[in-house]
Amino acid sequence: MNLDPLSVVVLMFPNVTQLDFTGPAQVFSRFPKARVHLAWHSLDPVPTDAGWCIVPTTTLENCPAADVLFVPGGAGTFDLFTDQTALDFLRRQAATARWITSVCTGSFALAAAGLLTGYRATSHWASLQMLEEFGAVPVSNRVVRDRNRITGAGVTSGIDFALVLAAEVYGDEIARNIQLAIEYDPEPPFDHGSPAKADPQIVQEIITATYNLRAAAVRNAADTLLAAER
């Protein structure tokens, strides 16, 4: 068990899915001696997909080095493809981070920065297979670990991801105690929370619509990454 101070760096961005961040953040808040830094270009409030804002605590330029680098997801993830300052920030932080992590489509930001090439990773099921464009290996699990990369699937899986991270850093006992403290014992009213359990036609319609919406941006970002690596 490691009880050294832990620096968790979160990349914030407009149109972040708030639960991708706030679910793990509730777990992070119970990490012993952890310091959570919310980084963006400025300290101005960042609008979320829920219609309210999150206030960054530091800028990309002044952010401390991460032990844990974390990227939540959301529609704004795909706008990061053309934000070289943000992508460079991820690369710089990842160079010394002990864990490089994401939830939902946050994995696409890591991938666009070249941080998932050759790694197994997950994302929201509607976008998952497009990770292949970046040389990642898509895996349809709720949490996927490959070496020091830990990625969570869509939205609510962020809590599972954060508990997996807690166990990795502090051991199972502390992770279990955090789970108990936040009473994470889900009993959903419907057994309809994954594509394996939902109507296949609806699932395919959503995947197709998501592909049509995002495929061009993903392909362009993947081409840019490939050109930079040559």
N, C-alpha and C positions, 0 to 999 in steps of 0.2 A: 504493500500500500504506500502510495506517494502522497505526502501531505505538504510538499513544497508549494508556495504560492503559484497559482496557475493563471496564465494570461489567456483569456478567450477573446479572440478578435472576430467580430461579426461584420461582414460587409452589408451595409444598408443601401437601399436604392429605391427610387420612386416605383410605386406599384408592386412592392413586395407583398406577398401573401402574409398577413400579420400572424396567423397561427403557425406558419412555418418557422417564424422567429419566436413568438411568445410561448409556444409549447415547450421547445427546448430551453428557452430562457428561464422558465419556472423551475426547471431541473437545475440549470446552471446556478441559479440563485442559492441553491443548497449545497453546492460544491464547497468543501472546506477551503477557505483562504483564496477562493477564485476572484479574479478581477475581470469583469466583462466590459469590453470596449466596443462601442457601436460606431463604426467608421463610415464616413461619406465625404464627398468633396468639400462640404461646408458644414457648419453646425445648425443650419436652418432645418426646421422640422421636415421630415420625409413622409410624404403621403403614402398610405398603405391601400390595399385593395378594399379595406373595410370602410373607407371614407374618413378615417381619422389618422393622425400623424404620430410618428415616433421621432424623438429628438436624438440625434447623434451625440455621442460624448467626446468624439475626437474627429479629426480630419484624416484623410488618406495620407497626407504629408506628415502629420505629427503622430500617427498611431504607434503605440509601442509594439514590439515584436510579439508575435503570437506563439504560445505553446499549442493552442488549438485554433486553427483557422476555420471559420464556419460561414457558409453562404446559404441563406434561406432561398426559397424560390418565389415564383410569381411571374406575372406577365412581364414585369420589368426586367427579369433576367435576360430576356432576349435583346433588350436595348443595350445591355452591357457589351454585346458583341462588337459594337463600334466605339466603345469607350476605352481607348487604349490606356488611359491613366488608371482606370479601375482594374483592367486586366494585368497591367504591370504591377499594381499593388498586390494582386493575388500571387503573382509569380515571386515577388520580393518576399512577401510574408511566408509563402510556402517553402522557400529555400532553407529556412531555419525552424519551421514549425515541427512539432512532434506528431501532430495529427492534422490531416487536411480533410475537411468534412463538409457535408451539405445535406440539405433536405429538399425533397421535391425537385423542381427544375433548377435549383441552385447548382446541381451537378453540371448543368450546361455551361454555367459561367466558369466552373473549374475546367471543364473540357475545352472551352474556347481559349483558356489561358495555357492549354497544353498540359494540364495537371492530371488528366485521367487517361492519357494515351497508354494503352497496354494494361489498364487496370479494369477489374470487374467493378461495376457500379450500378446503382439503381436511380430511379427518378419516378415522377408521377407516371402511372401506367399509360396515359394517353400520349405521352411524348417519349417514353422509354426507348423504343427501338431507334430513334433518331440519334442516340448517343453513338451509334456505330459510325456515324459520319466523322467523328473525331478520333476514331481508333480505340474507343473504349469498348468494353464487353458488357452489354446490357444484361442485367440479372433481375428477374421479377421476384425479388424478395423484399420484405418490409425493411430490413436493414442488411446492408452488404458491407463486409469488411474485406479489404485486400491490402495487405501490408499496413501502411499507416494511413490509408484512405478508408474513411467510414462514411457511407452515404445512406440516407433514409429515403424511402419512397414518398408518396404523396402526403402532404399536409399533416394529418394527425399522427403519422408515423414518426414525426419529429420527436414526440415524447419517448417512443421506443428507442430511437437513435440516441437520445441524450442519456437514457438509462444504460444503454450499452457502453457509451463513452464513460459514464460514471464508474461502471464496473471495471473498465479497462484502466482507468486512472487510479481509482481509490479502492477497488476490490468489491466483491459481490455484496458484502454485508452493508457497506455504506450505500450502494446502489439500491438494495432492497429497502433500506430504511427511508431513502428519498421517495421511493415508490409508495411506501406506506404513508409517509407524511403528506403527499399530495393526493392520496386516496385514488391512485390510478388503478382502477379495477373495472374496466369498461364492460357495460352490458347494453349494447346498442339495441334500440327498439326494433330495428329491421336487420335481417341478415342479408344485406345488400351493399356491403361496403367495399367490395373488390370486383374487378371485372370477371373473376372466376365464378362469382355468385349472381351477377346481374344478367339481364336479358342480353344475349349475344348480339342481337341486332342493334340495340341501343349502344352497346360498347363499341361496335364497329363504326357506327355513325359518328361517335365522339372522336375515335381515333382518326378517322378520315378527315373530319373537320379540323382537328388539331394539326394534322399533317399539312393540310392545305394552307393553314394559317402560318405555320412556322417553318416549313421545309426549306423555303428559299433562303431565309435568314440563317438557318442552321448550315445549309450548304455553303453559303458565302463565307461564314465564319470558319468553317472547316477548311475551305480552300485557302483562306488567309493564313490559318495556322500552318497548313502544309507548306505554303510558299515561304513562310518565315523559318521553317525548320530545314529547308533545303540549303 
